[in-house]
Amino acid sequence: MGEMTNTPAIRIEGAQKRYGKAGGFTAVSDVSLTVTAGSIHGLLGPNGAGKTTTLKMLLGLVRPSGGTFEILGEPAGPAVRARVGFLPEQPYFSPLLTATELLMLHGRLSGMAPADVSARAGELLARVGLEGRGTARLGTFSRGMLQRVGIAQALVASPEVVVLDEPASGLDPVGQRDVRNIMMSLAEGGTTVLLSSHQLSEVEAVCDEVTILNRGIVAAEGAIDDLLNVAGRTSIRARGDAPALPADVQSLMEDVAVSGGVWVFSVPDSAVRAVVDILDDNGWAIEAVVPKRQSLEEYFAHMLEQPHDADAAKGVA
Amino acid sequence: MNRVFAIARAVVSDAIRRRIVWVVALFALVLAAVIPMLPSYGVGVAGAVYREIALAMTYVAAMIVTLVLSVARIPGEIERRTLYSVLARDVRRWEYVLGTWMGIALTLGAAMVAFGAIIFGVGWVVYSVPMWLLWQGVLAIWMEAAVLAALCVAISTVAIPVIVAVGALAFLFVAHVRADLLGGPENPLWYVYPSLDAFNIIAPVSHGSGVSPAYLAMMALVFTGWVAALVLLGALGFSRRDL
């Protein structure tokens, strides 16, 4: 990762957003997060968790009801936003503009000279897999191509901080891999990336740290392994021809899944050695023994079962 | 101002590619060509009647193009979220509003030059006289259209396109009935009434010798006042809006 500094790239303290007066809708109740400079920080949460509203408040698109917002150590006003690139969720651009015209617009809005933007546009379009499409109107672009050109516009002014809202949305697996590579190369170059997503695989692959939002509050924050690993349990994957696992193992296992002779289940950490020995003695092949990790979906489902108050939700982490 | 110009430039690039602008221009060309064939021509007034009809036609075309370009511009950008990536940059809301109006006004200017060239050219060919005064009328129409665009942009920062369109048409009506409602300058409300009559110079252009440079200057002053007030209003409305 890139060079770290003491000043956080992004700092949000006590963000709140209420729509309407008394009794109105509260989109964000209390969100605080700190993004280390040069890191890739994931902002996770189910739909309606407040991710996009938090980003919009940070970027001046929505007026906060409360809280403080800083980017690169400065209040998050228009001036410092010159150093930020933003990819909105499901970006849509004027269908009558060409890809190059779009990048020219955003480059010039960022104060770049036309010649510099022109050179940068060609380089960026190649980087996002749109080489040779600069003169094509955006109205002819597919959803995935719009996503790619959206990423290019976010990067056109070589920002120090990049905020990406669901960047893999609409992309095929190759496109998703390309986006991951772009994020990692940005971080290697010292750029800070704040990635908002509800796709665990996307976040897991690139993020150093995550903040999980639920119902407008921070439900958890930290390293993704720390958040999703289930303390005290280990996951075992074994293959065998027998119709059932040995009885001694059955008494210890939970979360069982079976497919094509492959069994996946979890056991207490203290029983791992014994379970592996039993399986081995009974002719089973052990394919994997890894710390038990819950899926993001399981994690969210668990969170949604928690009491609906901030203190209890924060206790999830 | 570079950001304002960049936004205006993008608006122009987008607007001139809209088919409706070219359809209206083509329609204007056809109409201009058939005006001399109208039967109600008297000896000696054919040129004046041509100028009057040509300018009236240009006025209608200009208002149509204005409404098409400005009524849904900002609401559409909000709905499609195309302005998120713009306003997330070092761009103030007032710069966006001003740039949008400027882009529409420039596009209207180009359209007016095209319309003007058409009616001027047809007039010259048919009557063998260059009707330079037509350009005064075209300038006045452009100013009124640009004011209407500013009104549409201002309302559209806080309202949906239907309301913007209704508001714009109501404004056009109200702004041209001052004399009918108030009589004359002796009425104390005369000078505060929202009127666009200053831009209505079709009669002196068609049947007289046009308007004086002083009148043109006064027209420019009224234009500047209207646009400044409306763009300011739009910027204020937009600055408080959540996107």
Chai-1 contact restraints between the chains, C-beta under 6 A:
chainA,res_idxA,chainB,res_idxB,connection_type,confidence,min_distance_angstrom,max_distance_angstrom,comment,restraint_id
A,L59,B,A88,contact,1.0,0.0,6.0,A-B,restraint_1
A,L61,B,L243,contact,1.0,0.0,6.0,A-B,restraint_2
A,V62,B,D242,contact,1.0,0.0,6.0,A-B,restraint_3
A,P78,B,D90,contact,1.0,0.0,6.0,A-B,restraint_4
A,P78,B,R92,contact,1.0,0.0,6.0,A-B,restraint_5
A,R81,B,R89,contact,1.0,0.0,6.0,A-B,restraint_6
A,R81,B,D90,contact,1.0,0.0,6.0,A-B,restraint_7
A,A82,B,D90,contact,1.0,0.0,6.0,A-B,restraint_8
A,F86,B,S85,contact,1.0,0.0,6.0,A-B,restraint_9
A,F86,B,A88,contact,1.0,0.0,6.0,A-B,restraint_10
A,P88,B,R81,contact,1.0,0.0,6.0,A-B,restraint_11
A,P88,B,Y84,contact,1.0,0.0,6.0,A-B,restraint_12
A,P88,B,S85,contact,1.0,0.0,6.0,A-B,restraint_13
A,Y92,B,R80,contact,1.0,0.0,6.0,A-B,restraint_14
A,Y92,B,R81,contact,1.0,0.0,6.0,A-B,restraint_15
A,Y92,B,T82,contact,1.0,0.0,6.0,A-B,restraint_16
A,F93,B,T82,contact,1.0,0.0,6.0,A-B,restraint_17
A,S94,B,D14,contact,1.0,0.0,6.0,A-B,restraint_18
A,S94,B,T82,contact,1.0,0.0,6.0,A-B,restraint_19
A,L96,B,D14,contact,1.0,0.0,6.0,A-B,restraint_20
A,L96,B,R17,contact,1.0,0.0,6.0,A-B,restraint_21
A,E101,B,S13,contact,1.0,0.0,6.0,A-B,restraint_22
A,L105,B,A6,contact,1.0,0.0,6.0,A-B,restraint_23
A,L105,B,A10,contact,1.0,0.0,6.0,A-B,restraint_24
A,R108,B,A6,contact,1.0,0.0,6.0,A-B,restraint_25
A,L109,B,R3,contact,1.0,0.0,6.0,A-B,restraint_26
A,L109,B,A6,contact,1.0,0.0,6.0,A-B,restraint_27
A,L109,B,R89,contact,1.0,0.0,6.0,A-B,restraint_28
A,L109,B,V91,contact,1.0,0.0,6.0,A-B,restraint_29
A,S110,B,R89,contact,1.0,0.0,6.0,A-B,restraint_30
A,Q153,B,S85,contact,1.0,0.0,6.0,A-B,restraint_31
